[in-house]
Amino acid sequence: MRSPNTWRVRRPASIHDATLTRMTQWLYLTGWFVAQADRRPSVIPGFRLER
């Protein structure tokens, strides 16, 4: 394993900063609104994420 001083960070050309910023803000604000709600959000019975 290399020491951290020799690591080079390469930034992919396909990352769009504006899109990433909007998505991050949306995710943060969604979590904030859920946390500030008076009631817990309802859960869909039997729902499972696909893996």
N, C-alpha and C positions, 0 to 999 in steps of 0.2 A: 504494500500500500504506500502510495506517495504521501509525503508530508503536505499539510494544508497549504504551505507557501508555494508549492509548485502546481497546484490546481489552477486550471484556467477555466473561466466561465465563458461559455460561448452562448450567445443569445440567438435563438432561432429567428430567422427572418419572417416566419409565419405568425408571430405573436403580434396582435394588434392591440396596442396599449389602451385605446379608447374603449374597445369592446371588453377587454379584460377588466377595466375600471368599472364599467357599467354593471357587468355581471357580479363583481365583488360587492359593489354598493347594494345591488338588489338583494343578494344573499344576506348581507349584514342587516339591512333594514327589515327583511322578512323575519329574521330571527328576533330582532328587536321588537317588532310589532307583536309577535307571538308571545314573547316574554312579558310584555306590558298588558296583555289581554286579561280581563277579569276572570274568564273561564278558560280551562284547558281546551285545546282544539279536540274535536271528535276524532276517533280512530275508526278506520274501516275494519270491521270484524274479518278476521282471516286473511288480511292483506300481508303479502310477503314479497320482499324484493327478489328479483331474479338474480342469480349468481352464476 
